[in-house]
Amino acid sequence: MEALASGVPIVGYSHGGAREAAFHLLPEGAVEPLADGRFREVILAFLRKPPAVPDIPASFGLEAMTASILGVYKELGLTALN
């Protein structure tokens, strides 16, 4: 998300947090895990013609993400962080 927020398109394996957040916004950068040939193709395509990077929605901003993480901590009973 930091790269996208800085206007830099990303390429990566579509797995975990990247799949849930970054590639929701820039799906053309997502590559199936272990598809190394495809990974190379996408990188070369981005170098030839970088895709437009979308604006980051407020739901992925610092305040929203921090509140979400702290909510999980609170749910787990880690109240020392409150």
C-alpha positions, 0 to 999 in steps of 0.5 A, a space after each residue: 500500500 505504501 508504494 501505491 500511495 506514493 504513486 508506484 505500481 507494484 508487481 507481486 504474488 497474489 497471496 496474503 495481505 497483498 492480495 487482500 489490499 494492494 491487488 484489490 486496487 491494482 489487479 494487473 500487478 497480481 501474479 499467482 504464487 510461484 508463476 515465475 515466468 508470468 512474474 517476469 512478464 508482468 514486470 517487463 510489461 510494467 517497465 514498458 508501460 507503467 499502469 496508472 496507479 489508483 487513488 488509495 481509498 480512505 479505508 486503506 489510509 493510516 487512520 483507518 488501518 491503525 483503528 482496525 489493528 487496534 480493534 483486533 488487539 482490543 478484541 484479543 484482550 490486549 488492553 494495555 495498548 488502549 
